[in-house]
């Protein structure tokens, strides 16, 4: 899909950070964008800001971990616009960085519920409607190099969820190619540097019923602690501009790339190294994997 003018796009987790940057790019391309988020206050503020900048944008509250909520989102989109051409399953959360045996049941329920089932619910509610329309369409699922390419050892919950998203997207793309070639699927790996996003502090949206059963021992201001560590160790930090990240994503989508990622060639090298180790029967992790 080369021209987004007048196309209808839905972006979950679209009220902040990467999601909002994607929305801005889509509006700049002339798309009609439905922004979805679980937090009404944040959503309303984002939609007000985006409308002021121009373009047709609306907001719908939805909890992607709830299939009925996502189905209601799809119904509203189709009632309002009669179509969805671009579906961005972007909403995501993360759990504390701890050893696997120190994770909790609720860590897994929450993160997999949003990151994995949120993608599944989006596909199940929107794709049948996209197929029925017969129109060209694109499903973009946000994964992460942390799991999709290689996991960081301390991030077992998050990395597992994002590895799952990558496999789901690969299967989806294969099925589209043989059964519904008017549709395509892309894995989006946000990359290019450190990302200042809510993933550093997403407990603000964690439901009470899925609260962590025991303290993680992790500081509340993770980004602040990370920056202190970087300064103390002389680590050079490059922050990836989120608007530039979204621009790169749109370029890759228009080029019909299955993997949308800044620095994708480096990811390929990393995967080749991992494959060689696995082929020798060795554990594939390296020094990078051991960083929490």
C-alpha positions in Angstrom: 0.0 0.0 0.0 1.7 3.1 -1.3 -0.9 5.8 -0.7 -2.5 6.3 2.7 -4.6 9.3 1.7 -8.2 8.6 2.9 -7.3 5.2 4.3 -8.5 4.2 7.8 -5.9 3.3 10.4 -6.3 2.0 13.9 -3.5 2.3 16.4 -3.7 0.6 19.8 -1.6 2.1 22.5 -1.8 5.1 20.3 -2.0 7.8 22.9 1.6 8.0 23.9 5.2 7.7 22.9 5.7 5.3 19.9 2.0 5.0 19.3 1.4 8.7 19.1 4.4 9.2 16.9 2.9 6.6 14.5 -0.4 8.4 14.6 1.3 11.7 13.7 3.0 10.2 10.7 -0.2 8.6 9.5 -2.1 11.9 9.7 0.7 13.5 7.8 0.1 10.9 5.1 -3.6 11.8 4.9 -5.0 8.8 6.7 -8.0 8.9 9.0 -6.8 7.6 12.3 -8.6 6.0 15.2 -6.4 6.2 18.3 -7.1 3.5 20.9 -5.8 3.4 24.5 -6.8 2.0 27.9 -6.4 5.3 29.7 -9.2 7.7 28.9 -7.5 10.8 30.3 -4.3 10.2 28.3 -6.3 9.3 25.2 -8.5 12.5 25.4 -5.4 14.6 25.8 -3.6 13.0 22.9 -6.6 13.3 20.6 -7.0 17.0 21.5 -3.3 17.6 20.7 -3.4 15.6 17.4 -6.6 17.4 16.2 -4.9 20.7 16.8 -2.2 19.7 14.5 -4.7 18.8 11.7 -6.1 15.7 10.2 -9.0 13.4 10.9 -8.5 11.7 14.2 -10.7 10.2 16.8 -10.2 8.2 20.0 -11.8 5.0 21.4 -11.0 3.6 24.8 -10.2 -0.1 24.6 -8.4 -2.7 26.8 -6.6 -5.0 24.3 -6.4 -7.7 26.9 -10.2 -8.0 26.9 -11.6 -9.6 23.7 -15.0 -8.0 24.2 -13.4 -4.6 24.4 -11.4 -5.1 21.2 -14.5 -6.4 19.4 -16.4 -3.3 20.5 -13.5 -1.2 19.1 -13.7 -3.0 15.8 -17.5 -2.5 15.7 -17.2 1.2 16.4 -14.5 1.6 13.7 -16.6 -0.1 11.1 -19.7 1.7 12.1 -17.9 5.1 11.8 -15.7 4.5 8.8 -16.8 1.2 7.2 -13.3 0.0 6.8 -9.9 -0.6 8.4 -6.9 -0.6 6.0 -4.1 -0.3 8.5 -4.2 -2.1 11.8 -1.4 -1.3 14.2 -1.4 -3.8 17.2 1.0 -1.6 19.2 -0.2 -1.6 22.8 2.4 -3.2 25.1 3.6 -3.4 28.8 6.6 -4.8 30.6 7.2 -6.6 33.9 10.1 -6.0 36.4 13.5 -7.2 35.4 14.1 -10.2 37.7 15.3 -13.8 37.6 12.8 -16.2 36.0 12.2 -17.9 39.4 11.4 -14.4 40.9 8.7 -13.6 38.4 5.1 -13.9 39.6 2.0 -15.5 38.1 0.5 -12.0 37.7 3.6 -10.7 35.9 2.9 -13.4 33.2 -0.9 -12.9 33.2 -0.6 -9.2 32.7 2.2 -9.0 30.2 1.0 -11.9 28.1 -2.6 -10.6 28.3 -1.6 -7.3 26.8 1.4 -8.1 24.6 0.3 -11.4 23.1 -3.5 -11.7 23.6 -3.8 -8.0 22.7 -2.4 -8.8 19.3 -4.5 -11.9 18.9 -7.7 -10.0 19.9 -6.8 -7.3 17.3 -6.3 -9.9 14.6 -9.5 -11.9 15.5 -11.7 -8.8 15.6 -10.4 -6.8 12.6 -8.9 -9.3 10.1 -12.2 -11.1 9.3 -13.7 -7.7 8.5 -10.7 -6.8 6.4 -11.0 -10.0 4.5 -14.7 -9.5 3.9 -14.1 -6.0 2.5 -11.9 -7.4 -0.2 -9.8 -4.2 0.0 -6.0 -3.9 0.4 -4.9 -4.0 4.0 -1.9 -4.2 6.3 -1.5 -5.5 9.8 1.5 -4.2 11.7 2.4 -5.9 15.0 4.8 -4.2 17.4 7.4 -6.7 18.7 10.8 -6.0 20.2 14.4 -6.9 19.5 14.3 -8.0 23.1 12.7 -11.4 22.4 12.0 -11.1 18.7 15.7 -11.1 17.9 17.5 -12.1 21.1 16.2 -11.9 24.7 17.8 -10.0 27.5 18.1 -12.5 30.4 16.5 -10.3 33.0 13.5 -9.7 30.8 12.1 -13.2 30.6 8.4 -12.2 30.7 8.6 -9.3 28.3 11.0 -11.0 25.9 8.8 -14.2 25.8 5.8 -12.1 24.9 7.6 -10.3 22.1 9.1 -13.5 20.7 5.5 -14.8 20.5 4.4 -11.6 18.6 7.1 -12.2 16.1 6.0 -15.8 15.5 2.3 -14.9 15.3 3.1 -12.2 12.7 5.2 -14.6 10.6 2.4 -17.2 10.6 -0.1 -14.4 9.7 2.0 -13.2 6.8 2.3 -16.7 5.4 -1.4 -17.3 5.6 -2.2 -14.0 4.0 0.2 -14.7 1.1 -1.5 -17.9 0.1 -5.1 -17.2 1.0 -5.7 -13.4 1.0 -2.9 -11.7 -1.0 -4.6 -8.3 -0.8 -3.5 -8.3 2.9 0.0 -8.2 4.3 1.6 -8.3 7.7 4.7 -6.7 9.2 6.7 -7.1 12.4 7.8 -3.7 13.8 10.9 -3.8 15.9 11.4 -0.3 17.5 15.2 0.3 17.5 17.9 2.8 16.7 18.8 3.7 20.2 17.4 3.9 23.7 13.7 4.7 23.6 12.1 7.1 26.1 8.7 5.4 26.4 6.2 4.4 29.1 7.6 0.9 29.0 10.1 2.1 31.7 7.2 2.7 34.1 4.1 0.9 32.8 2.9 -0.1 36.3 0.7 3.0 36.2 -1.7 1.0 34.0 -1.4 -2.3 35.7 -4.9 -3.5 36.9 -5.3 -4.0 40.7 -6.3 -7.6 40.2 -3.0 -8.3 38.5 -0.8 -6.4 40.9 2.5 -8.0 41.6 2.2 -10.5 44.5 5.5 -9.4 46.1 7.9 -6.5 45.8 10.3 -6.7 42.9 13.1 -4.7 44.6 13.3 -2.6 41.4 13.5 1.3 41.7 10.4 3.2 40.7 12.4 5.5 38.4 14.1 3.0 36.1 15.0 5.5 33.4 16.7 7.7 36.1 18.6 4.7 37.5 19.7 3.7 34.0 21.0 7.2 33.3 22.9 7.3 36.6 24.5 4.0 35.8 25.4 5.2 32.3 27.0 8.4 33.7 28.9 6.5 36.4 30.3 3.9 33.9 31.0 6.4 31.1 28.5 4.6 28.8 27.6 6.6 25.7 23.8 6.7 25.3 22.0 7.5 22.0 18.3 8.2 22.3 16.2 7.4 19.3 13.8 10.2 18.3 10.3 8.7 18.2 9.1 10.8 15.3 12.1 9.7 13.2 11.4 6.1 14.3 7.8 6.4 13.1 9.0 7.9 9.8 11.3 5.0 9.3 8.4 2.6 10.0 6.2 4.2 7.3 9.1 4.0 4.8 9.5 0.3 5.5 5.7 -0.3 5.2 5.5 1.4 1.9 8.5 -0.8 0.7 6.4 -3.8 1.7 9.0 -5.1 4.2 8.0 -7.9 6.5 10.5 -6.6 9.1 10.4 -2.9 9.8 13.5 -2.0 11.9 16.2 0.6 12.0 19.5 -1.3 11.7 17.9 -4.5 10.5 21.1 -5.7 8.9 22.7 -5.8 12.4 19.8 -7.8 13.7 20.5 -10.3 10.8 24.1 -10.7 11.9 23.0 -11.2 15.5 20.6 -13.9 14.4 23.2 -15.7 12.3 25.6 -15.8 15.3 22.8 -17.2 17.4 21.9 -19.8 14.8 25.6 -20.9 14.5 25.8 -21.5 18.3 22.5 -23.4 18.3 23.8 -25.5 15.4 26.7 -26.5 17.6 24.4 -27.3 20.4 25.6 -24.2 22.4 23.5 -21.7 24.4 23.0 -18.7 22.1 23.2 -16.0 24.7 26.1 -13.5 24.7 27.2 -10.6 26.9 24.4 -8.4 25.6 21.8 -11.0 26.7 23.1 -11.0 30.2 22.3 -7.3 30.6 19.2 -6.9 32.7 
